[in-house]
Amino acid sequence: MRSELEAEGETFNSDSDTEVILKMYTRYGPDCVREFAGMFGIAIWDETDESCFIARGALGIKPLYYFEESGRLIFTSEVRALLSCGLIPRKLCRDAVSGYLLFGAVPEPLDVNRRCFRPAGRPLHGLARWQNTSDQILDLEFGDDSISDAEAVRLVREALNDSIARHLVSDVPVGVFLSGGIDSTTVRCPGLAPDQDAAAHVCISFDNPEFNEGDIAAANGRAFRTHHSDWRLDSTTAKALLPTFLEKSDQPSIDGFNTFCVSKLAHDHGLKVVLSGLGGDELFGGYRSFRIVPFMVRASRLFDPVKIGVGELLQQRFASARTNRLGHFLTDLPITSAAYWAMRGILRHAKSEKLLPRFAANRPTAIRSCRCLSRPSQPSKTR
């Protein structure tokens, strides 16, 4: 992008990527973010018209939190900074807590703190006194499945090559979080970005074979012929690390502790930049549930006359959590989000309803369907 600007006559006073962003903003204004490929969280104060512009990448990888009230905007990259200013009421968002109890993560754009938000893919631009004038950065368009398998393979390989090559650009050695899954293994697959290499692989493993991917990751490491570090995490070490993890966490997440531990391992090995396969399982169907969910939706529509009675039976007190969620799905609309919660949800609705009053003075209105999480009542919404 810098080269393109220089070819058009722009001059630079530094080697900073920040200066490139400012040049792009000067030239294109808020639309500059549509030209950015990758992850970013930026804030620009424009003295010419006294405007403030903040934006976060379309996929929301970099953290950006904001609070607005009566023309006042407060934003930061960490929740603790928002809270420490003393201008924001410390009240839990019940929909955010409910989302965590049901899914194991706070659904964006919500924040655990009420009236704080995380704008993924929606730049915010305000003049003098703050006004929220958001617009979408990226629109995803899905094809009609008319391309051949060979063409699909070619397009995916090109996209992976381009993305990995961009993320390997660094002033320091680049490592990889390597597990046994399709996500990180795809990032490290031989033949992708062949002219550049990873400095090391890091992995967390466990004694319990049900959760341990260390042996597969080690085999992958040997195949890739790169230094591989495996940290066998036991319960005593995990308990000792838990207070530090909680202190550094902005949002509760059932998967956050794993990322914290493998990041600590990378840091202890001197790695400052690490590639992650986060999101790869979702894109490439790495979990069995992603194949089951479409089948559930089709089957639910097929057996519509009898499914409600079966669903009510599966919600009896003797049912397990997953069986109970399946029962809820059968009595709900046959849509993908409901099937996803039935397969990958955490608590059943009844239990989340019992826990929610502990976090609020007034009894909340329970989220009766996971469809609500995609339409919150609040204002819109690692390498």
N, C-alpha and C positions, 0 to 999 in steps of 0.2 A: 504494500500500500504506500509506503514511503517512496519507493522507486517511482511509482505512478505519479505521485504528487511532484517529485523532483522533475520528472519529464514534462510536467505541465508548468514548470517555472517556480515552484515553491522552494524556499531555502530553509535550512534547519540549523539551529544553533547547538544542538546536542545529539546524542545517540539514543535518547530516551523514547520509548514507545508512547509515553504520555504526550510528548510534543506532537507525535503523529495524530493522536486523538484530537488534540486542540486544533491542529490544522484542518482536520476533517470537519470539526464542528464549525470552524470559521467559514468553511466553504459551503457546507450543506445544512448547517443548523441541526435541529433534532433528528432529521432524517439520516444523519451520519451513521447512526447505529445499524441501519439496514445494510451498510457496507461491511460491518464487522463480522468476521467469522471466528467463532471461538467463545470463550467464557470471559465475562468482564462484569465489573460493577464500578460505575463511574459517577462523579458529581462535578458539574461545571457551573461556576458563577460567572455570568456574562455582565460586565460592568456597563456595556453600551446601552442595554435596555433594562438593567437591574433585574435580570431573570435568573432563575435557578433551574438547572436541568439535571435530573438524576435518571439513571437507566441501569438495568440489569440484563444480562444475556437472555436470549429467548428461552433457554432450557433451565434457567435459574440455578446455575452451578455455583457462581460466586454469591456470597451472602450480601443482602441489602435489606435493611429494615427501615420502616418509616412510620411516623406518627403525625397526624395533622388535625388541627382544631382551630377554628376561628381565624383562618388565614395564616396560622403558624405551622411551619414544617420542621420536624426534627428527624434526621436520618443518620444512619450509622451502619457499620458492617458487623456490629455485635450488639446483642440485646442488652447486655450489662451496661453499655455506654448510654443507651436510651434511658434505662432505669436510674442510672447514677446522676442524671441531670436534675432530678427532683421535680420535673415539670409534667411527668406522666403518671396517672393513677395506677397503682399496682393492683389490677383486677384481672383475674383469670378469664379467658374467653372460653365459655362453656362448649361452644361448637368445636373449638380446637382440642379441648380436653376429651370430648366425646370421640372425636376423630382418632385421637391417640389410643383410647381404650378399645375402639373397634378395629383399627387397622395397624396399630403399632407405630404410627407416625402422625405428625400434625399436618393436615391437608392444606396446601397452599391455596390462596394467599394468606390464610389465617396465621396468627402468631399466638403462642400460649398467653401472651398479655393482650387483654381486650383493647381493641382500637389501634393496635399496631399491626402492620401488614408487611408482606414480602412480595413485591411486584415482579413476578417472573415474566419477561417478555413484554412488559408494558412500560415504556419510558414515561416519566412524569415531568411536566414542564409548567412552571408557574411564573407569573410576572409580579414583581415587587411583593404585594400581598399575595400569598400563596393561593393558587387555584389548581386543582387537579384536572389536567387536560390530557388524559392518557390515550394512547393509540397502540395497536398491536404491532410488534416488530415483525413477527414471522407467522405466515399462514401455511399450515401443512396441507398438502393435497395428496390424497391416496389414489394410486392407479387402479385400473380396472382388471388387473390380473391377465392382461392380454399378451404380455411379453413371455418369451421362452425362458426355460430354466437357464440356458447358457447365457442369455442376455442379463438375467437377474444376477447370476454369479459375477459377470463382468462389472455391472454397475456397483454391486456391493464391494467388490475388491477395489475398484477405483475410489470409492468413497472412503473406505478404510485406509487405503494408502495415503490419500490426501490428508485425512484427519491425523493419522499417526505421525506423518512427516511434519505437519505443522506443530504438533505438541512435542516433538523431539528437539525443536529449536530451543536451545538453552545455553546459558553461560556456565552452567555447572553440569556434572554427570547426571543422567536421567535413569531412574530405576523403574521397576514395575512391581505392582502388587499382584503376585501370581498365586492363584488358587487352583483348584482342580476343575473349575467350572468353564463353561463355554465363553464367559464374558472376558476374563483376563487372558485366557489362552488364545482367544481370537486376536487380542491386542498384540500378543507376542508371537503370533503365528509366523513361521519362516516364509519369506517371500514378500511380506509387507514391509514397506519402507526399507528396502534391502541395503541402501547405502549408509544407514545409520543403525546404531545398536544401543541396547540398554546396558547400563553399567552393572546392574545387579538385580536379582529377584528377591523379594521378601515375602514371607508367608507366615500365617498363624495356624498352628495345628492343635489338636486336642487329643486327650487320651481316649475319649469316648468315640468308638469307630463310627457311630451313627452321624456324628458331626465332623469328623476328621477328614480333611482333604489333603493333608500334608504329604501322604505317600504319592498321590497322583501329581501334586504340584512339584515334588522333588523329581519325579520321572520326567515331567515337562522341562524342568530346569536342566536336567542332564541332556535332554534332546536339543535344547537351545544352546547348550554349551556356554552358559553364563553363570557367574557366581550366584549360588542360591543359599539364602539364609532362612532357616525355619525356627520359629520360636514355639516350643511346646508349652502352651499356657495351661497351668494347673489352677485349681480353685483358690489356693492360698495366695498366689500372685495376683489373680484377678480381683480378689477382695481387697488387697492392698492398693490396687490401682483405681478402684471404683470411686473413692472420694475425689481424686484429681480429675477423673473423667467427668463427674457430675459438675465440678466447679467450672470446667471449660466448655460445657455444653450449653448451646443457646436454645435448642428445641429438643424435647424428649424423643427418643427413637430406640426401638428395640434392637436395631442393627448398629447403632452408633458406637457401642463399646468395642465391637470388632474392628471398626475403622480406626478408632483411637489407638488400640493396641498395635495394629500393624503399622500405623503412622509412627508410633513411638519406636518400633523396631527399625524403621527406615531412618529416623532421626539418629538413633544410636549408632547406625552404620555410616553416618555422614552424608546421607542423601537429602538434598533440599528439594528436588523435583522428582515426582513419581507419577507414572501413568497408572490409571485405574480402569478396570473394566466395568465400573459402576454403570448400570443401565443396559449393559450388553445382554443380560439374560432376558430382559423385557423385549429387546429388539429382535433377538434371535430364538425366542422360545426355549430358553435354557431350563426353565422349570416345567415339571410335568403338569402343573396346574394350568399353564397357559394353553395346553392342548385340550385339557378337560373342560375349561370354561366355555368355549364355543359349542362343544357337544352338549353341555348342560342347557344352554339357551335353546338349542334346536329341540332337544328332548322335552324340555318344559313346554314349549309351544305345541309339540305333537300330542302330549298327554294332558292337554288342558282340562278335559272334563273331570279327571279324577285327581289331579295333582293337589288341589286345595285340601281335600280330606287327608291325603297322605302327609302333606306338609304340617297340618295341625297335629297329627299323630306324632310326628318326629320332634315336635316342640314340647313334649311332655317332660316332666321333671326328671325322669330317669335318663333322658337323652344326654349324650356327651356334647361338649361345646360345638364340635364340628357338625354332629348330627342335628343339633338345634339350629345352627346357621343354615343347613341345607333345608330344614323345614321352613324357615323364614323365607328362603329363596322361592320355594314352591308356592307359597301363599302370596308372593310379591309379583311384580311385573317381570316377565322373562327377558331381562336386559343384561348386558354384559357386566355392568358395575355391580349388580346384585349377585350375579354368579361369582364374580371375583371375590367379593366379601365372604361368600359362603365357603370358598376354597382357602382363602389366605387371611381371613379376618382373625382377630385375637379373642376378644370377649364377646359373649352373646349380649343382645340388647338389654335383657333383664338385669344382668350383672352390672353393665355400664350404668344403668339407671340408678342402681343402689350406690354406686361409687360417686356419681356426679354431685350429689348434695354435699359431700365433704369438701368440695372445692368452691361452693357458692352459698351465699346466705339464703337465697330463695331457691326453691326447688325448680330445676330447669325443665324445659320442655324437651323430652328425650327425642333424639334423632331416630325416627322410626324406620328409615330406610337409608341405605348408603347413597341413594340418589341425591339426598339433601346435601351431602358433602361436596358435590360438584356444583351446587347452587347455593352457596352460603348467603345468609341474610346480611352479612357485612358488605361494605363497598367492595367492588371487584378487585378482584385480584391485583473437584479434585481432577483435576484433569483426568 
